[in-house]
Amino acid sequence: FFAAAALILPKSELIIKNILANPTRFGFFDAINRMGANIEFLSSRMEYGEKVKNIKIKNGPLNPIKIGHEHIPSIIDEIPILSIVASQANGKTEIRGAKELRVKESDRVQAIVYNLRNMGVSIEEHNDGFSIFGPVKLKGSKIKTFNDHRIAMAFSVAGLIADGETVLDNKKCVDVSFPNFFNMLQFNIK
């Protein structure tokens, strides 16, 4: 979430340390790297038999990508935040093969489509994903979290670049996975 914020917030730069670079958990960084993100791998080392990296991320232009079923296992939980990043990419980003999103804590495909449309994004819903057309200047909106922590966190990041106020219908749902999220984000979401 914080890497995505650094990508889309003008003049942002963020260093994240000690990121597990196991290929099964590194899909988000692979996806944004494919988008042409301004990302630099500062260091890499082995720790307890796993590769760990320090990463620097800066704001910059983003390209659209296609994410297919072969990519989904390593990014399934990051698709909500990737949808926010995709709204700022220059062109059509397509995410397909993600039917599993329909049966997570919420129907995340529906939640993403509903909220991005309310924020002014042109998005097509598919049975197994969606296509997003960007870049779009997001509009502040009332966000329907569907009581899903990842939807709430993703759209809180979207609120950072939106014109107008972004209001979540349920901030508390974030507590299930990241109780300190809003303090770390340092942004006052109501």
Secondary structure, 3 states (H helix, E strand, C coil): CHHHHHHHCCCCEEEEEEEECCCCCCHHHHHHHHCCCEEEEEEEEEECCEEEEEEEEECCCCCCCEECCCCHHHHHHHHHHHHHHHCCCCEEEEECCCHHHHHCCCCHHHHHHHHHHHCCCEEEEECCEEEEEECCCCECCEECCCCCHHHHHHHHHHHCCCECCCEECCHHHHHHCCCCHHHHHCCCCC
